[in-house]
Amino acid sequence: MADCIFAKTLGSPNGYNIGVSKDSGAAADIAWSSTVYLVGQTNFVVCRYFTADSTEDTLLWINPDPSTYGAAVGSEPTPTLTASSGLNPLLVVGQIVLHQASANPGLGSIVVDEIRVEGQWANVTPIPLTMSITQTNGTDVYMSWGGHQNVFIQQGTNLTPQVTWNNLNSFPASGQINSWTIDTATNGPSPKFFRLVRWYAE
């Protein structure tokens, strides 16, 4: 077992608390938020866990301010919860388990929309992929987008199905970038179409 995120009912069918621990289900090791979250409410949760390092705390952000999404390393907001006791024995993140320990009363159904496992705050906080594109030097195309994200820049020459898209950047250059220049883009077939495709490590 490693980092654990908890939810507990409050004796009411409409409210619950969220908690986190390093590597324990013991009550003394769980840090709980005092905020009461309501059934049907959508929550965005970010957890920071250091593998194989018992000196580091496990941190949890619950519904962080969207203005902090994509922040650089060291500029993350103050966490909602800090779990300090216990060890961090997990060497690597290999799997994520969703488990309801008690069928009664339990929390009922929980819908998980998306899970991201990455190494930095900017990679797990959702920034819309909005792209701007300009022509420079009369021949080059400069593209930029919000945030440092793992993206492939792809180029096509027509939008008639079946569309063929070609990657212009490769892994690992496709990670942690927010701009790209295509040299002599005006050469060759015209018109040209470009798109960004976000990818996640498996």
C-alpha positions as CSV (number, residue, x, y, z in Angstrom):
1,M,0.0,0.0,0.0
2,A,1.1,3.6,-0.5
3,D,-0.5,7.0,-0.6
4,C,-4.2,6.7,0.3
5,I,-7.0,9.2,-0.4
6,F,-10.1,8.7,1.8
7,A,-13.7,9.8,1.9
8,K,-16.0,9.3,4.9
9,T,-19.6,10.0,5.5
10,L,-20.8,12.2,8.3
11,G,-23.8,10.3,9.4
12,S,-25.8,12.0,6.7
13,P,-26.4,10.8,3.1
14,N,-25.6,14.2,1.7
15,G,-22.2,15.1,3.1
16,Y,-18.7,13.7,3.4
17,N,-15.1,14.6,4.2
18,I,-11.9,13.9,2.1
19,G,-8.6,12.8,3.8
20,V,-5.1,11.6,2.9
21,S,-2.4,9.5,4.4
22,K,1.1,8.5,3.4
23,D,0.8,4.7,3.8
24,S,-1.7,3.9,6.5
25,G,-5.3,3.4,7.3
26,A,-4.8,4.2,10.9
27,A,-6.9,7.0,12.1
28,A,-4.0,8.9,13.7
29,D,-2.1,8.9,10.3
30,I,-5.0,10.4,8.2
31,A,-5.2,14.1,7.6
32,W,-8.9,15.1,7.1
33,S,-10.3,18.2,5.5
34,S,-12.9,20.0,7.7
35,T,-14.8,21.0,4.6
36,V,-18.1,19.1,4.0
37,Y,-18.4,18.1,0.4
38,L,-21.9,17.3,-0.9
39,V,-23.1,14.3,-2.8
40,G,-23.3,15.1,-6.5
41,Q,-20.5,17.7,-6.2
42,T,-17.6,17.5,-8.7
43,N,-14.2,17.7,-7.0
44,F,-10.7,18.1,-8.6
45,V,-8.1,16.5,-6.4
46,V,-4.3,16.6,-6.8
47,C,-2.0,14.4,-4.7
48,R,1.8,14.6,-4.4
49,Y,3.6,11.4,-3.3
50,F,7.3,10.9,-3.1
51,T,8.3,7.3,-3.8
52,A,10.7,5.6,-1.4
53,D,11.4,8.7,0.7
54,S,9.9,8.7,4.2
55,T,11.2,12.2,4.9
56,E,8.8,13.8,2.5
57,D,5.1,14.6,3.3
58,T,2.3,13.5,1.1
59,L,0.3,16.6,0.0
60,L,-3.3,16.9,-1.2
61,W,-5.0,19.7,-3.0
62,I,-8.8,19.7,-3.1
63,N,-10.3,22.0,-5.8
64,P,-7.2,24.2,-6.2
65,D,-7.7,27.7,-7.6
66,P,-7.8,27.3,-11.5
67,S,-5.5,30.3,-11.8
68,T,-2.7,28.0,-10.4
69,Y,-3.1,25.4,-13.1
70,G,0.1,24.9,-15.1
71,A,2.2,26.6,-12.5
72,A,6.0,26.0,-12.6
73,V,7.8,23.7,-10.2
74,G,8.1,25.5,-6.8
75,S,5.1,27.8,-7.6
76,E,2.4,25.3,-6.6
77,P,-0.3,26.7,-4.3
78,T,-0.5,25.8,-0.6
79,P,-1.9,22.2,-0.2
80,T,-5.2,21.7,1.4
81,L,-3.9,18.7,3.5
82,T,-0.5,17.4,4.6
83,A,0.1,13.9,5.8
84,S,3.4,13.7,7.7
85,S,3.4,10.4,9.7
86,G,4.3,7.0,8.3
87,L,6.7,5.7,5.6
88,N,6.8,6.0,1.8
89,P,7.9,2.4,0.8
90,L,6.5,2.5,-2.7
91,L,9.4,2.6,-5.2
92,V,7.3,3.3,-8.3
93,V,3.7,4.0,-9.1
94,G,2.4,0.8,-10.7
95,Q,-1.3,0.8,-10.2
96,I,-4.2,2.7,-8.7
97,V,-6.9,0.9,-6.7
98,L,-10.4,2.3,-6.1
99,H,-11.8,0.5,-3.0
100,Q,-14.9,1.0,-0.7
101,A,-14.0,-0.4,2.7
102,S,-17.6,-0.5,4.0
103,A,-20.7,-1.4,2.1
104,N,-22.9,0.1,4.8
105,P,-23.2,3.0,5.2
106,G,-20.6,3.6,2.5
107,L,-20.5,6.6,0.1
108,G,-22.5,5.0,-2.7
109,S,-21.5,5.5,-6.3
110,I,-18.3,7.5,-7.1
111,V,-17.6,8.5,-10.7
112,V,-14.0,9.1,-11.6
113,D,-13.7,11.1,-14.8
114,E,-9.9,11.1,-15.3
115,I,-6.7,10.0,-13.6
116,R,-3.3,11.5,-14.5
117,V,0.0,10.3,-13.2
118,E,2.9,12.7,-14.0
119,G,5.9,14.2,-12.3
120,Q,4.9,17.9,-12.1
121,W,2.0,20.1,-11.1
122,A,1.8,21.6,-14.6
123,N,1.2,18.1,-16.1
124,V,-1.8,17.2,-14.0
125,T,-3.7,20.4,-13.8
126,P,-5.9,20.9,-16.8
127,I,-5.1,23.8,-19.1
128,P,-7.3,24.2,-22.2
129,L,-5.2,23.5,-25.4
130,T,-5.8,26.8,-27.1
131,M,-3.2,27.4,-29.9
132,S,-2.1,30.6,-31.6
133,I,-0.3,30.5,-34.9
134,T,1.6,33.2,-36.8
135,Q,3.8,33.3,-39.9
136,T,7.3,34.7,-39.5
137,N,10.1,35.5,-41.9
138,G,7.7,35.0,-44.7
139,T,8.3,31.2,-44.7
140,D,8.1,29.9,-41.1
141,V,5.1,29.1,-38.9
142,Y,5.3,29.8,-35.1
143,M,2.8,28.1,-32.9
144,S,2.3,28.5,-29.1
145,W,-0.3,27.4,-26.6
146,G,-1.1,27.7,-22.9
147,G,1.0,25.8,-20.3
148,H,3.8,23.3,-20.5
149,Q,2.0,20.1,-21.6
150,N,2.8,16.8,-23.2
151,V,1.6,17.4,-26.8
152,F,2.3,16.2,-30.3
153,I,2.2,18.8,-33.0
154,Q,0.6,17.2,-36.1
155,Q,0.4,18.4,-39.7
156,G,-2.1,17.5,-42.4
157,T,-2.5,18.8,-46.0
158,N,-6.3,18.3,-46.2
159,L,-9.3,17.6,-44.0
160,T,-11.0,15.1,-46.3
161,P,-11.6,11.7,-44.6
162,Q,-9.6,9.7,-44.0
163,V,-7.3,12.5,-42.8
164,T,-3.6,11.7,-42.4
165,W,-1.8,13.5,-39.6
166,N,2.0,13.4,-39.3
167,N,3.9,14.2,-36.1
168,L,6.3,17.1,-36.3
169,N,7.8,16.5,-32.9
170,S,8.8,13.2,-31.2
171,F,9.0,11.8,-27.7
172,P,10.5,13.1,-25.4
173,A,10.7,16.5,-27.2
174,S,6.9,16.4,-27.2
175,G,6.8,16.9,-23.4
176,Q,7.2,20.1,-21.4
177,I,7.0,22.5,-24.3
178,N,4.6,25.4,-25.1
179,S,5.8,26.6,-28.5
180,W,7.1,25.2,-31.8
181,T,8.5,26.7,-35.0
182,I,8.0,25.0,-38.4
183,D,10.8,26.1,-40.8
184,T,10.0,26.8,-44.4
185,A,6.3,25.8,-43.8
186,T,5.3,27.6,-47.0
187,N,7.2,25.1,-49.1
188,G,5.6,21.9,-50.4
189,P,1.8,21.1,-50.6
190,S,-0.6,23.9,-49.7
191,P,-2.8,24.4,-47.7
192,K,-1.4,23.0,-44.4
193,F,-3.4,22.2,-41.3
194,F,-2.0,21.9,-37.8
195,R,-3.4,20.5,-34.5
196,L,-2.2,19.7,-31.0
197,V,-2.8,16.2,-29.5
198,R,-2.2,15.8,-25.8
199,W,-0.6,12.5,-24.6
200,Y,-0.1,10.8,-21.3
201,A,2.6,8.4,-20.1
202,E,1.5,4.9,-19.5
